[in-house]
Amino acid sequence: MPNVPTDLKYTREHEWAKQDGARVRVGITAYAQEQLGDVVFVELPKVGARVTAKKPFGVVESVKAVSDLFAPVSGEVVEVNADLPNKPETVNQDPYGRGWMIVIAPSNVGEWDTLLTAAQYEEFLAQGGH
Amino acid sequence: MSGYDRLIFELSSPGREAYSLAESDVPAAPLPASYVRKDAPALPEVSEFDVVRHYSRLSRMNYGVDTHFYPLGSCTMKYNPKLNEDTARLAGFARLHPLVPEPLAQGALQLMHELAGDLAEIAGMDAVSLQPAAGAQGEFAGVLMIRAYHRSQGEKRTKVLVPDSAHGTNPASTALAGYEVVEVKSQPNGEVDLDELARHLDTDVAAFMITVPNTLGMFEPRIVEITEMCHAKGVQVYMDGANLNAILGITRPGDLGFDVCHFNLHKTFTTPHGGGGPGAGPVGVKTHLEPFLPVPVVTKQEDRYALDWKRPKSIGKLQAFWGNFGMLVRAYAYIRTMGADGLRAVSENAILNANYVMKRLEKVYDIAVPGPCMHECVLSARRQKKLGVTATDIAKRLLDLGFYAPSTYFPLIVEEALMIEPTETEAKETLDQFCDAMIQIARETESSAALIHDAPVTTPVKRLDQTKAARQPDLRWTRRP
């Protein structure tokens, strides 16, 4: 079973979200990177872009497939991981750490509670993950 | 196959020539000074013999349906009859300029008119445009016609529904036409989840695009119910014709309730996939969409054929001249050679072949959906993956054993997918050799996985580092030191 840190929240599209003060840091899960295989390209929004919960905010491409990245919460993008375009392998190597993607300043605090807990995400994976 | 990796530029030697241009039969005219280059272009300087030998050696590395079994799922890599090639090369077709006056191009116009009629009959559609240059452009044209139709009804619909099992071109064509793409989750067997569909169907939805049979090689059992559900909400239904090879003469998209469908002449109708020429993706529609067809449309009045440009509601012109005409000639030759009974036999044999392969492989590979399947079957290498051998590894090993690989990792909803489409033109002996190779690989997975990880070793190019190629693409040739 892939690693599912308990201090994070999750989406059914396999993104993780971490509370970072009033902000939310976002990346894809260990399960997601394992399913994708070697990540070769990451397309992220610019700082200042608006993202909407459950809507695509970017794209991740692996040797197998191209997938949308879904925002766990709505808000404004305040930080983007500038290393990823040149080092997409970071997503495979350290999905919960250096492989983070964006930081969102949430516009709707209530959305946080709709995300899956680690236990719920693990159960979702156990059922097949889709 | 012999390894040979030279470029024609690397054979260059100053002063060598292969060919002298014929003397001009018109007076020389000077180029405007601004177009005259200052330095000679860096073209290869080679002799005629250099050219002949270089391309002959390269051609020996060609890999295609004329040399090998090519079970690439969803691509319908069937035999391309050479009669089609003879027909397309007839001087009256091949040397006809597309802009000659209509009275001098009656034969070509008649062929286009009759081919459009044949395709319409095959698909149960009312009108067909031959213009799109490939399936994806056919989709694009279809979606544009749907958009024009809704606008003509005074409706502004903004979304198009696409199942998660769809070909990637469906969401791409839809997005290009300005629609928001909404993915509809399928059931695990690839069938449309009717509750999911019902939840998404509303008056914002312009169209639902699906592939029949679906990308798992299964016929959608409730397709009529689905098209009726869509129509009840004013939603147009588009059939991706990629898998038409499964239903020729058996059922027709138009009879199932579809409003639009496209045809891949390079799949179903034996025109070549690349190498031999471009693709062609005609699109068929029902009467209510006919006013929106791309211009021009070939019309027939008494015995005269003409190009009709006066179509004010048309979505416009899509392609240079009248589409990839040479492909239309090939498809026409094929349809007329086969006849109605022959086309039905195509699908029956394509289905038989796919089921034969599935049956022989079901003990050693997981089957994505329990059969029987239609014209292709989808296996999953999940059992092999537990032993460290992926679908990619299996595909590579097949190259060593003399077969092209199936489609891998598609459809996306099947883990470690291997999608096999044998087509009707393969003999049982070939299918058996292929199945033997697949069974051998399954056995090797258990005994000698390293052999599979190193594959291919017999091809001119060995195992490539796909990840490095994608992360650090090296796209420019530079002279070797």
Boltz contact constraints between the chains, C-beta under 6 A:
constraints:
  - contact:
      token1: [A, 38]
      token2: [B, 467]
      max_distance: 6.0
  - contact:
      token1: [A, 40]
      token2: [B, 470]
      max_distance: 6.0
  - contact:
      token1: [A, 40]
      token2: [B, 471]
      max_distance: 6.0
  - contact:
      token1: [A, 63]
      token2: [B, 466]
      max_distance: 6.0
  - contact:
      token1: [A, 63]
      token2: [B, 467]
      max_distance: 6.0
  - contact:
      token1: [A, 64]
      token2: [B, 409]
      max_distance: 6.0
  - contact:
      token1: [A, 65]
      token2: [B, 412]
      max_distance: 6.0
